[in-house]
Amino acid sequence: MSWFLSVVFAYVSNKLWVFDSNFIFNNGLVIEFCPFLLTRITTLFLEMIIIWYGVQYLCQSPVVWKFIDNVFVVIINYLISKLIIFRKKR
């Protein structure tokens, strides 16, 4: 539940302040939120794979791999949001 609420908060903050998206038609929220949620679910699984690889396979510190994972996932989420989800509609 906390993960889902953080995704909703991230969507709202990205929509309003980061990408200044004013796409608010009846199904506009669904058109933007569904890909946003799907992206976040995908990067959640990517996070789990990165952590597993670094900790279980390479036998290294989980803290180090969580930092590496966070940097990688934040960049991916930003690029997908900018280039696909909140791109400027013409």
Secondary structure, 3 states (H helix, E strand, C coil): CHHHHHHHHHHHHHHHHHCCCCCCCCCHHHHHHHHHHHHHHHHHHHHHHHHHHHHHHCCCCHHHHHHHHHHHHHHHHHHHHHHHHCCCCC
